[in-house]
Amino acid sequence: MLQELVDVEKVSQSDLIIGFDAKRIFHNATGLGNYARTILHNLSDAYPSFFNLFLFTPHFTPNSIGRELLYLKNTQIIYPKFFNSFLWRMFFILKDLNKQNIQIYHGLSNELPFEWSKTNKIKWVVSIHDIAFQTFKEDYSFFDRLIHYYKIKYSCHKADLIIAISEFTKMDICKTFSVSPEKVHVLYQTVQLGFKIKYNENDIQNVLSKNQIPKQFYLFVGSITFRKNLLAALKAWQLLPEEYQLPFVIVGKSNRKYFKQIRNFLNSLQKEKSDKIIFRNVTNEHLPYIYQSASVFIYPSHFEGFGIPVLEALYSGIPVITSNKSALPEVAGEGAYLVNPSDVMEIRAGIIHFMSDKDQRQNAINKGFEHTKNFDAQLLTKQLVHLYQRLI
């Protein structure tokens, strides 16, 4: 953690001109898109008059996700008029960066554009979220793994500053790409504003009704892939005593190959059990309401560079069961029940732990709320601005 933080009043009034790789901002509804949009909103909220922000995106329409960023103060959107969007973003964007007198360019999603010849005019910052493709090859094609590896390797060595979103990711970057630890700074991410609001019971019940979700349930949120390990959570649920076998709600897109394993498991269950496993597509607007009404959040992922669903659950005031591997203990804190993700009986024991003891439940919730202070938006935004200032 950075100890020296900058106050709003101490930011130089000569505008700092920052460019952002905004592809994910306008084209990803979850994950990296949420990360990027949250950073832009927090910067604008904390420092509304001290920056000129330029968002560089391959294409943009008035209906794009994140279009509300158009109305932020001192913010402009730049997109190519002639070039193929991929070629522009990776190879020809430098001309537009120089045209706007960009001082710092921040690649928000693991990559920076290729630079034909090194220039000292622009300082380069890249956020690295994870290098899961190195470990969980089942979730990526060979071609995708190759592209990811060389893009991130190039970006790490090109960057003047690397932002890792967890201590675990920093360690992984330094080891895999032979990067000096002094070049990598850990800057946690935070949740969107909607997860920080306490909703009333009537509004929560309306959202549950619209999404056909019962009042009591366990919750999993995340892509349904080998790495996220939903099948282990379902097997643990199957082994629960009957009194603890609440419906299990699953929110997330599925990997077709992995979902075959899920389907085979569901087909092995009696109908009254399989009917309790509920898959839902939920809007970003409704998701915080659903979190706040869940009994336990279950997330036994094998590998996370951060694990934002765990933090969303902590902010929502529900107990968390998650993995003891990768960045998850770092994000989950002392209140979470940590398990070996390969051990179904440990996951089962975690569910019983929270469902059988109200005091343990409340203790976990209290510790979770306390832990969220490490991910305060104002604190993290000040740290980011401090890093930017150090480059200029």
Secondary structure in CASP SS format (residue, H / E / C, confidence):
PFRMAT SS
TARGET T0000
AUTHOR 0000-0000-0000
METHOD secondary structure of the structure
MODEL  1
M C 1.00
L C 1.00
Q C 1.00
E C 1.00
L C 1.00
V C 1.00
D C 1.00
V H 1.00
E H 1.00
K H 1.00
V C 1.00
S C 1.00
Q C 1.00
S C 1.00
D C 1.00
L E 1.00
I E 1.00
I E 1.00
G E 1.00
F E 1.00
D E 1.00
A C 1.00
K H 1.00
R H 1.00
I H 1.00
F H 1.00
H H 1.00
N C 1.00
A C 1.00
T C 1.00
G C 1.00
L H 1.00
G H 1.00
N H 1.00
Y H 1.00
A H 1.00
R H 1.00
T H 1.00
I H 1.00
L H 1.00
H H 1.00
N H 1.00
L H 1.00
S H 1.00
D H 1.00
A H 1.00
Y C 1.00
P C 1.00
S C 1.00
F C 1.00
F E 1.00
N E 1.00
L E 1.00
F E 1.00
L E 1.00
F E 1.00
T C 1.00
P C 1.00
H C 1.00
F C 1.00
T C 1.00
P C 1.00
N C 1.00
S C 1.00
I C 1.00
G C 1.00
R H 1.00
E H 1.00
L H 1.00
L H 1.00
Y H 1.00
L C 1.00
K C 1.00
N C 1.00
T E 1.00
Q E 1.00
I E 1.00
I E 1.00
Y C 1.00
P C 1.00
K C 1.00
F C 1.00
F C 1.00
N C 1.00
S H 1.00
F H 1.00
L H 1.00
W H 1.00
R H 1.00
M H 1.00
F H 1.00
F H 1.00
I C 1.00
L H 1.00
K H 1.00
D H 1.00
L H 1.00
N H 1.00
K H 1.00
Q C 1.00
N C 1.00
I C 1.00
Q C 1.00
I E 1.00
Y E 1.00
H E 1.00
G E 1.00
L C 1.00
S C 1.00
N C 1.00
E C 1.00
L C 1.00
P C 1.00
F C 1.00
E C 1.00
W C 1.00
S C 1.00
K C 1.00
T C 1.00
N C 1.00
K C 1.00
I C 1.00
K E 1.00
W E 1.00
V E 1.00
V E 1.00
S E 1.00
I E 1.00
H C 1.00
D C 1.00
I C 1.00
A H 1.00
F H 1.00
Q H 1.00
T C 1.00
F C 1.00
K H 1.00
E H 1.00
D H 1.00
Y C 1.00
S C 1.00
F H 1.00
F H 1.00
D H 1.00
R H 1.00
L H 1.00
I H 1.00
H H 1.00
Y H 1.00
Y H 1.00
K H 1.00
I H 1.00
K H 1.00
Y H 1.00
S H 1.00
C H 1.00
H H 1.00
K H 1.00
A C 1.00
D C 1.00
L E 1.00
I E 1.00
I E 1.00
A E 1.00
I C 1.00
S C 1.00
E H 1.00
F H 1.00
T H 1.00
K H 1.00
M H 1.00
D H 1.00
I H 1.00
C H 1.00
K H 1.00
T H 1.00
F H 1.00
S C 1.00
V C 1.00
S C 1.00
P H 1.00
E H 1.00
K H 1.00
V E 1.00
H E 1.00
V E 1.00
L C 1.00
Y C 1.00
Q C 1.00
T C 1.00
V C 1.00
Q C 1.00
L H 1.00
G H 1.00
F H 1.00
K H 1.00
I C 1.00
K C 1.00
Y C 1.00
N C 1.00
E H 1.00
N H 1.00
D H 1.00
I H 1.00
Q H 1.00
N H 1.00
V H 1.00
L H 1.00
S H 1.00
K H 1.00
N C 1.00
Q C 1.00
I C 1.00
P C 1.00
K C 1.00
Q C 1.00
F C 1.00
Y E 1.00
L E 1.00
F E 1.00
V E 1.00
G C 1.00
S C 1.00
I E 1.00
T C 1.00
F C 1.00
R C 1.00
K C 1.00
N C 1.00
L H 1.00
L H 1.00
A H 1.00
A H 1.00
L H 1.00
K H 1.00
A H 1.00
W H 1.00
Q H 1.00
L C 1.00
L C 1.00
P C 1.00
E H 1.00
E H 1.00
Y H 1.00
Q C 1.00
L C 1.00
P C 1.00
F E 1.00
V E 1.00
I E 1.00
V E 1.00
G C 1.00
K C 1.00
S E 1.00
N C 1.00
R H 1.00
K H 1.00
Y H 1.00
F H 1.00
K H 1.00
Q H 1.00
I H 1.00
R H 1.00
N H 1.00
F H 1.00
L H 1.00
N H 1.00
S H 1.00
L C 1.00
Q C 1.00
K H 1.00
E H 1.00
K H 1.00
S H 1.00
D C 1.00
K C 1.00
I E 1.00
I E 1.00
F E 1.00
R E 1.00
N C 1.00
V C 1.00
T C 1.00
N C 1.00
E C 1.00
H C 1.00
L H 1.00
P H 1.00
Y H 1.00
I H 1.00
Y H 1.00
Q H 1.00
S H 1.00
A C 1.00
S C 1.00
V E 1.00
F E 1.00
I E 1.00
Y E 1.00
P C 1.00
S C 1.00
H C 1.00
F C 1.00
E C 1.00
G C 1.00
F C 1.00
G C 1.00
I H 1.00
P H 1.00
V H 1.00
L H 1.00
E H 1.00
A H 1.00
L H 1.00
Y H 1.00
S C 1.00
G C 1.00
I C 1.00
P C 1.00
V E 1.00
I E 1.00
T E 1.00
S E 1.00
N C 1.00
K C 1.00
S C 1.00
A C 1.00
L H 1.00
P H 1.00
E H 1.00
V H 1.00
A H 1.00
G C 1.00
E C 1.00
G C 1.00
A C 1.00
Y E 1.00
L E 1.00
V E 1.00
N C 1.00
P C 1.00
S C 1.00
D C 1.00
V H 1.00
M H 1.00
E H 1.00
I H 1.00
R H 1.00
A H 1.00
G H 1.00
I H 1.00
I H 1.00
H H 1.00
F H 1.00
M H 1.00
S C 1.00
D C 1.00
K H 1.00
D H 1.00
Q H 1.00
R H 1.00
Q H 1.00
N H 1.00
A H 1.00
I H 1.00
N H 1.00
K H 1.00
G H 1.00
F H 1.00
E H 1.00
H H 1.00
T H 1.00
K H 1.00
N H 1.00
F H 1.00
D C 1.00
A H 1.00
Q H 1.00
L H 1.00
L H 1.00
T H 1.00
K H 1.00
Q H 1.00
L H 1.00
V H 1.00
H H 1.00
L H 1.00
Y H 1.00
Q H 1.00
R H 1.00
L H 1.00
I C 1.00
END
